[in-house]
């Protein structure tokens, strides 16, 4: 469903304008949805194969869940109703509501993983920090930014505060994801 929403949005946008793939795929929304779809597909394949998920896959799944939940929160708190973004209503709902909720519920309900180690929580910060750095570089060089709150025309102090808020939110959401992974009632006894 997520891939259909991304592909449909790509072609819908192409009917109205020339698409710059660096811009289209530069949105955290698109990237986090692609990441979560790939990680969940790999997790499903491993589970169907009756194999245990490796610690690396569980870590990737925890990070992917963190990113997609952030996508849902940021969109619904800061961006819903603003001009621009995904024009197909169903695709917008899939990318900003359904997949974030699905990933969060998948993490809470399914007990097919071992607990995440606290000393690895910093790994969840790598992707958002690199993404912000690329966005800031692009904003400074070619003027393109994916979201209005990262627009350098409002001043780099304001943008820095938003970037810091994204980093803090990532740590907070990751801490919740890490905590849920450690709750015994939510894990299979074989993985405890």
CORTANOR-V403902 format. One record per residue. N is the residue number from 1. OMEGA is omega as a letter, one per 30 degrees, with the letter a starting at -180 (NA if undefined). Layout:
N|OMEGA  N|OMEGA
//
This chain:
1|l  2|l  3|l  4|a  5|l  6|a  7|l  8|l  9|l  10|a  11|l  12|l  13|a  14|l  15|a  16|a  17|l  18|a  19|l  20|a  21|l  22|l  23|a  24|a  25|l  26|l  27|l  28|l  29|a  30|a  31|a  32|l  33|l  34|l  35|a  36|l  37|l  38|a  39|l  40|l  41|l  42|l  43|l  44|l  45|l  46|a  47|l  48|l  49|l  50|l  51|l  52|l  53|l  54|l  55|l  56|l  57|l  58|l  59|l  60|l  61|l  62|l  63|l  64|l  65|l  66|a  67|a  68|l  69|l  70|l  71|l  72|a  73|a  74|a  75|a  76|l  77|a  78|a  79|a  80|l  81|l  82|l  83|a  84|l  85|a  86|a  87|l  88|a  89|a  90|a  91|l  92|l  93|l  94|a  95|a  96|a  97|a  98|a  99|l  100|l  101|l  102|a  103|l  104|l  105|l  106|a  107|a  108|a  109|a  110|a  111|a  112|a  113|l  114|l  115|l  116|l  117|a  118|a  119|l  120|a  121|l  122|a  123|l  124|a  125|a  126|a  127|a  128|l  129|l  130|l  131|a  132|l  133|l  134|l  135|a  136|l  137|l  138|l  139|a  140|a  141|a  142|l  143|a  144|l  145|a  146|a  147|a  148|a  149|l  150|a  151|a  152|l  153|l  154|l  155|a  156|l  157|l  158|l  159|l  160|l  161|l  162|l  163|l  164|l  165|l  166|l  167|l  168|l  169|l  170|l  171|a  172|a  173|l  174|l  175|l  176|l  177|l  178|l  179|a  180|a  181|a  182|a  183|a  184|a  185|a  186|a  187|l  188|l  189|a  190|a  191|a  192|NA
//
